[in-house]
Amino acid sequence: MRTIFQLLLLIWLLFLSNQTNAAQFEASHLKSVVQNAIQRIKDIDKTKWAFELHSFENEEGEITDYTAAFNGALPEGQKWQLLTKDKKPATDKQKRAFIKQRNKDKKTFSIKLEQLITLDSLQLLDSANEALTASFDVNIPKLGDDAIGKLKGTLVVSPKNQLLKQITITNLAEFSPMAMTNIEKFKMVLTFTEVSGQVLPINAEMTMRGTFAGFMELNETSKDSYIKYKLLE
């Protein structure tokens, strides 16, 4: 009887060990796939691409709508050109203001994917349809310390070609990115695709709702669409 008990205990311990090793392999594999997918996006050579950006923003009913062209082969300062503003051909004044604003935005709000996605927090949710779906902890310093622990992210990545297809970030609770500001709903969705062997963005969408000073409504939605990609010679 004792020998049988010892044998059963050994089998159980081996089972637990195999389960642990499988979980460790799964976590390691997921982290490696996501790391490689992020690296593919970082490896984009922007000097070899041209595309158009259509941007739409609705901020408390004030709408901004424009289309701009990007040519990575042109010198710095000439890469971007505003084409339309509010569905009308852009004026020279609007073109200068656009370039000035883009340079300002680039300096004040820039998120790197390897900072946005906390790799050690990745948890596999699903592995169907040749894609891995995982959750992760989110770190966006520009949203303030109060947002720490109140944002959650999910991503969809293809392990076959290391393609990060989509990133979705939502808030789990209200947070305050700055004094007297309260965000009740936050959602950001980034989508990517593969063009000529490189991973490029398709859409960047954001919804943010809340209040300022306790009574002023904050309601902002925006969507950037990247279209007409062209690989330059």
CORMOMO-V557290 format. One line per field, one symbol per residue. phi: phi as a letter, one per 40 degrees, with the letter a starting at -180 (. if undefined). psi: psi as a letter, one per 30 degrees, with the letter a starting at -180 (. if undefined). burial: # if it has 16 or more other C-alpha atoms within 10 Angstrom, else .. A space follows every 50 residues. Layout:
BEGIN
phi = ???
psi = ???
burial = ???
END
This chain:
BEGIN
phi = .cccccccccccccccccccccccccccccccccdccccccccccccbbb abbbbbbbbfgcbbbabbbbbccccdgbcbaccbbfgbdccccccccccc ccccccccabbcdccccccccdbcbabcffabbbbacbbbdccgccccgb bbbbbbbcccbfbccabbbbccacabcadgbbbcbbabbbbbabbfgbcb cbbbbababibbfgbccbabbaabbbbfcbccc
psi = eeeeeeeeeeeeeeeeeeeeeeeeeeeeeeeeeeeeeeeeeffkjffgkk lkkkkkkjjhfjkkjlklkkjffllkffekkkelkhglkkleeeeeeeee eeeeeeefjkkkefeejjefgkkkekhlhhkkklllkkjjefflfffkfg kklllkkjfeghjjekkkklkflkljflkgkkjekkkkkkkllkkhfkkl keljkkkkkalkgffkkkjkklkkkjlhkkjk.
burial = ..........................#..##.#########.......## #######.......########.......######....#....#..##. ...............####..###......##########......#..# #########..##########..####...############.#....## ###########......#########..#....
END
